Amino acid sequence: MTAFDPTDADVRRDPYPSYHWLLRHDPVHRGAHRVWYVSRFADVRAVLGDERFARTGIRRFWTDLVGPGLLAEIVGDIILFQDEPDHGRLRGVVGPAFSPSALRRLEPVIAGTVDDLLRPALARGAMDVVDELAYPLALRAVLGLLGLPAADWGAVGRWSRDVGRTLDRGASAEDMRRGHAAIAEFADYVERALARRRREGGEDLLALMLDAHDRGLMSRNEIVSTVVTFIFTGHETVASQVGNAVLSLLAHPDQLDLLRRRPDLLAQAVEECLRYDPSVQSNTRQLDVDVELRGRRLRRDDVVVVLAGAANRDPRRYDRPDDFDIERDPVPSMSFGAGMRYCLGSYLARTQLRAAVAALARLPGLRLGCASDALAYQPRTMFRGLASLPIAFTPGG
């Protein structure tokens, strides 16, 4: 294989053949633009837990790329770009809001949201899972966590996606322009919401961060950047994962039938969907010092990308890694990261995935609503998600 390049159109459509080659032949690979790609599960986990593989340099690279302005000022402070001690400080502030005990209150709300979103489609016997279910579900859930009005999901989603595209290695000049425009409206919206919460009080994540600000634990800019981060990562990744999960089941009708006969397998099915085709495909680091990894010498300032999507197909970790099997023993995957950077929103994401998959699996005659080769993926490298996913089913189901 020539130098691996995640921006290549064929790789974006289906990265798994390339991952297969990397895992077996070059697990620490010098790819396009002299970027290192790490694919094996044990190595990905080790890199994510090693402070020598830092985020600060990535923040500097990104802020230089987008240029001066509000976009760099706000998004440059997001928790994803922080190393210790700032990463631990910010995570410590917001962590309690993401505990299972705190999030259980949202479970009936999420189940009700799925039912509400499906209801208009039941008479038609058709819908687009991405546009009509996945995105509004994920946005309403994260807005509920923050204490923001669910009715704002449309505008907030547009701003969030425009800002989020600037974080991808394949971002274009037009993506940057739209990101700069969106962040001004986004930041103004968050500031008004914070002022309202200051007046009215509350017990949501906004209130928690305002209290941290009063105690000197978060700056005002960090609050705004954290809200932007949670809205983007909390809906983009979950919405994409819902689409990927449904497509995986549709592409394996025997597994869909098994789930219908055995609804007790729902949790295992969700874990297999997360492993088999994760929405978060990669994470980027930059070295603080020279490091040796599997006999390769990586130099200070080298960019290192860990491939979660490849790690989840590592034959050293999983038996029959390219098979989709919802009865697979639930061995944790790398889809939510590892160590201190393990995804805060994993419980909330799983709750949404279970609700969406369970509801769709119950639809009689569920099938893909277009030819499989007509499906298109969004032009991203870090995230993998369908642009749309039409389905059909028996009306009235």
C-alpha positions in Angstrom: 0.0 0.0 0.0 1.2 3.5 -0.7 1.1 6.2 2.0 -2.2 6.0 3.9 -4.3 9.1 3.4 -7.6 9.5 5.3 -8.7 12.3 2.9 -8.7 10.0 -0.1 -12.2 9.5 -1.4 -12.0 5.7 -1.4 -10.8 5.7 2.2 -13.5 8.0 3.3 -16.1 5.7 1.7 -14.6 2.5 3.3 -11.5 2.8 5.4 -11.5 -0.8 6.6 -9.5 -2.5 3.8 -6.7 0.1 4.4 -7.0 -0.6 8.2 -6.7 -4.3 7.5 -3.4 -3.8 5.6 -2.0 -1.5 8.3 -2.9 -3.8 11.1 -1.1 -6.7 9.5 1.8 -5.1 7.7 2.7 -1.6 9.1 1.0 -0.9 12.5 3.1 2.3 13.0 2.8 3.8 9.5 4.3 7.0 8.1 1.4 8.1 5.9 0.6 11.1 3.7 2.0 14.5 4.8 4.5 12.7 7.0 1.8 11.9 9.6 2.2 8.7 11.8 -0.8 6.4 11.9 -1.1 3.9 14.8 -3.6 1.1 14.3 -3.2 -1.8 16.8 -5.4 -1.8 19.8 -2.7 -2.0 22.4 -0.7 0.8 20.8 -3.7 3.0 20.4 -4.6 2.6 24.1 -0.9 3.2 25.1 -0.7 6.4 23.0 -3.9 7.8 24.4 -2.6 7.3 28.0 0.9 8.7 27.4 1.4 12.4 28.2 4.3 12.6 25.8 1.7 12.4 23.0 0.2 15.8 23.7 -2.7 18.0 22.5 -1.2 21.4 22.9 0.7 21.3 19.6 -2.5 20.3 17.8 -4.2 23.3 19.3 -1.4 25.6 18.1 -1.5 24.1 14.6 -5.2 24.5 14.4 -5.3 28.1 15.6 -2.6 29.0 13.2 -4.6 27.4 10.4 -7.9 29.2 11.1 -6.2 32.6 11.7 -7.0 35.2 14.3 -10.5 35.9 15.6 -13.2 34.6 17.8 -13.0 31.1 16.3 -9.4 30.6 17.5 -10.1 32.3 20.8 -13.1 30.1 21.7 -12.4 26.8 20.1 -8.7 27.0 21.0 -9.8 26.6 24.7 -11.9 23.5 24.1 -11.2 20.6 26.5 -10.2 18.4 23.6 -7.1 20.6 23.0 -6.0 20.7 26.7 -3.2 18.8 28.3 -2.6 18.5 32.1 -3.3 20.2 34.4 -6.0 22.1 32.5 -7.6 19.0 31.1 -8.0 17.5 34.5 -9.3 20.7 36.0 -12.0 21.2 33.4 -13.0 17.5 33.4 -13.3 17.6 37.2 -15.7 20.5 37.0 -18.1 19.0 34.4 -17.6 15.3 35.3 -20.4 15.1 37.9 -23.0 16.0 35.3 -22.0 13.0 33.2 -22.3 10.3 35.9 -24.8 7.5 35.3 -26.8 8.6 38.4 -27.1 12.2 37.0 -28.0 11.1 33.5 -30.6 8.5 34.4 -33.2 11.3 34.6 -32.8 11.8 30.9 -33.5 8.2 29.9 -37.4 8.5 29.8 -37.0 11.9 28.0 -34.8 10.2 25.4 -37.2 7.3 24.9 -40.0 9.8 24.5 -38.1 11.9 22.0 -37.4 8.8 19.8 -41.2 8.0 19.8 -42.0 11.6 19.0 -39.5 11.7 16.1 -40.7 8.4 14.6 -44.4 9.2 14.8 -44.7 11.3 11.7 -42.9 8.6 9.6 -45.1 5.7 10.7 -48.0 6.4 8.4 -45.5 7.0 5.4 -43.5 3.8 6.0 -40.3 5.7 5.2 -37.9 8.1 6.7 -34.3 9.4 6.6 -32.7 8.1 9.8 -30.0 10.7 9.8 -32.1 13.9 9.2 -35.4 12.9 10.9 -34.1 10.9 13.8 -30.4 10.8 14.6 -29.6 14.5 14.5 -32.6 15.9 16.3 -32.4 13.1 18.9 -28.7 13.8 19.7 -29.1 17.6 19.7 -32.2 17.5 22.0 -30.3 15.2 24.4 -27.3 17.4 24.7 -29.4 20.5 25.0 -31.3 18.9 27.8 -28.1 18.1 29.6 -27.0 21.7 29.3 -30.4 23.1 30.3 -31.0 24.8 26.9 -34.4 24.8 25.1 -34.9 21.7 22.9 -36.7 24.0 20.4 -33.3 25.6 19.6 -31.9 22.4 18.1 -32.1 23.5 14.5 -30.1 26.7 14.8 -27.7 25.2 17.3 -27.1 22.2 15.1 -26.2 24.5 12.1 -23.7 26.5 14.1 -22.2 23.5 15.7 -21.7 21.6 12.4 -20.2 24.7 10.8 -17.7 25.1 13.6 -17.0 21.4 13.8 -16.0 21.2 10.2 -13.0 23.4 10.9 -11.6 20.8 13.3 -11.2 18.2 10.5 -7.9 17.7 8.7 -9.8 17.9 5.4 -11.4 21.3 6.1 -11.6 23.6 3.1 -11.3 27.4 2.9 -15.1 27.5 2.6 -15.4 25.4 5.8 -13.2 27.9 7.6 -15.2 30.9 6.4 -18.5 29.3 7.5 -16.9 28.4 10.9 -15.8 32.0 11.5 -19.4 33.2 10.7 -21.0 30.6 12.8 -19.0 31.0 16.0 -20.1 34.6 16.4 -23.8 33.6 16.5 -23.0 30.6 18.6 -21.0 32.5 21.2 -23.7 35.2 21.4 -26.4 32.5 21.9 -24.3 30.9 24.7 -23.7 34.2 26.4 -27.4 35.0 26.5 -28.2 31.6 27.9 -25.6 32.1 30.6 -27.1 35.4 31.5 -30.5 33.9 31.7 -29.2 31.0 33.9 -27.5 33.5 36.2 -30.8 35.3 36.7 -33.0 32.2 37.0 -30.8 29.6 38.5 -31.0 25.9 37.9 -29.4 22.4 38.4 -28.1 21.7 34.9 -24.6 21.8 33.4 -24.8 25.5 32.6 -25.5 26.2 36.3 -22.7 23.9 37.3 -20.2 25.7 35.1 -21.3 29.1 36.3 -20.7 28.0 39.9 -17.2 26.8 38.9 -16.6 30.2 37.3 -17.6 31.9 40.6 -15.1 29.7 42.4 -12.3 30.6 40.0 -12.2 27.1 38.4 -13.3 28.1 34.9 -12.9 31.3 32.9 -15.8 32.8 31.0 -14.2 31.8 27.7 -13.7 28.3 28.9 -17.4 28.0 29.7 -18.4 29.2 26.2 -15.8 26.9 24.6 -17.0 23.9 26.7 -20.6 24.5 25.7 -19.6 24.6 22.1 -17.5 21.4 22.5 -20.3 19.4 24.2 -22.9 20.4 21.7 -20.7 19.5 18.7 -19.1 16.3 20.1 -22.3 15.3 21.9 -24.5 15.4 18.8 -22.2 14.9 15.8 -20.7 11.7 17.1 -24.0 10.2 18.4 -26.0 11.1 15.3 -23.3 9.6 13.1 -23.2 6.5 15.3 -27.0 6.0 15.1 -26.8 6.0 11.3 -23.8 3.6 11.3 -25.5 1.2 13.7 -28.7 1.0 11.7 -26.8 0.5 8.5 -24.8 -2.3 10.1 -28.0 -4.1 11.2 -29.6 -3.6 7.8 -26.5 -5.0 6.0 -26.6 -8.1 8.3 -30.3 -9.1 8.2 -29.6 -12.3 10.2 -28.3 -10.1 13.1 -31.3 -7.8 12.8 -33.7 -10.8 13.0 -31.7 -12.2 16.0 -32.1 -8.9 17.8 -35.9 -8.9 17.1 -36.1 -12.4 18.6 -33.8 -11.7 21.4 -34.4 -8.1 22.6 -32.3 -9.0 25.7 -29.3 -8.7 23.3 -29.9 -4.9 22.8 -27.0 -3.8 25.0 -24.6 -6.2 23.3 -25.8 -5.2 19.9 -25.1 -1.5 20.6 -21.6 -2.4 21.8 -21.0 -4.4 18.6 -22.2 -1.5 16.5 -19.8 0.8 18.3 -16.9 -1.6 17.6 -17.8 -2.5 14.1 -18.2 0.9 12.6 -17.5 3.7 15.1 -18.4 7.3 14.3 -15.1 8.5 15.9 -12.4 7.0 13.7 -9.3 8.8 14.9 -7.6 11.1 17.4 -4.6 13.3 16.8 -1.6 14.0 19.0 1.8 15.7 18.6 4.9 14.5 20.3 6.7 16.5 23.0 9.8 14.3 22.9 11.3 11.6 20.7 9.6 8.2 21.2 10.2 4.7 19.9 7.1 2.7 19.1 7.3 -0.8 17.6 10.8 -0.2 16.3 10.0 3.1 14.6 11.6 6.3 15.8 9.0 9.1 16.1 10.5 12.6 16.6 9.5 15.5 18.7 6.8 17.6 17.0 5.7 14.7 14.8 2.0 14.4 14.3 0.6 11.0 15.4 -3.0 9.9 14.6 -4.4 6.9 16.5 -7.0 5.0 14.5 -9.8 3.8 16.7 -11.6 2.3 13.7 -8.6 0.1 13.0 -8.0 -0.8 16.7 -11.6 -2.1 16.8 -10.8 -4.5 14.0 -7.4 -5.7 15.5 -7.3 -9.6 15.3 -5.0 -9.5 18.3 -7.9 -8.1 20.3 -11.0 -9.7 18.7 -11.8 -13.1 17.2 -13.2 -12.7 13.7 -12.8 -8.9 13.9 -14.4 -8.2 10.5 -17.6 -10.1 11.3 -20.6 -8.3 12.7 -21.9 -10.4 15.6 -24.3 -9.1 18.2 -23.7 -12.2 20.4 -20.0 -11.4 20.6 -18.6 -11.3 24.1 -18.7 -7.6 25.0 -15.0 -6.8 25.0 -14.7 -3.0 25.3 -13.7 -1.2 22.1 -11.7 1.9 21.5 -14.8 3.9 20.3 -14.9 6.1 23.4 -11.2 6.4 23.9 -9.2 5.3 26.9 -7.8 6.4 30.2 -8.2 10.0 31.4 -9.6 10.9 28.0 -12.3 8.3 28.0 -15.4 10.0 26.6 -17.5 11.8 29.3 -20.6 11.3 27.3 -20.4 7.5 26.8 -23.3 6.8 29.0 -25.5 9.4 27.3 -24.5 8.1 23.9 -25.2 4.5 24.8 -28.6 5.5 26.1 -29.6 7.2 22.9 -28.2 4.4 20.7 -30.2 1.8 22.7 -33.4 3.8 22.4 -33.0 4.4 18.7 -31.9 0.9 17.7 -34.7 -0.7 19.8 -37.4 1.5 18.3 -36.2 1.0 14.7 -35.7 -2.8 15.1 -39.4 -3.1 16.0 -40.6 -1.6 12.7 -42.0 -4.4 10.5 -40.4 -4.9 7.2 -37.5 -2.6 8.0 -35.2 -2.3 5.0 -32.8 0.1 3.2 -34.8 2.7 1.2 -32.2 3.0 -1.6 -29.5 1.1 -3.3 -26.6 0.5 -1.0 -24.2 2.0 -3.6 -26.2 5.2 -3.5 -25.3 5.9 0.2 -22.7 8.7 0.7 -20.6 9.5 3.7 -19.9 13.0 5.0 -16.5 14.4 3.9 -14.7 13.9 7.2 -11.6 12.1 8.3 -11.9 12.1 12.1 -15.6 11.3 12.1 -17.4 8.7 10.0 -21.1 9.2 9.3 -23.6 8.9 6.5 -25.0 12.0 4.8 -28.4 10.3 4.8 -29.9 6.9 5.4 -33.3 6.3 3.8 -35.2 3.4 5.2 -38.6 1.9 4.4 -40.9 -0.3 6.5 -44.5 -1.4 6.6 -46.8 1.7 7.2 -48.6 1.8 10.4 -45.8 -0.1 12.2 
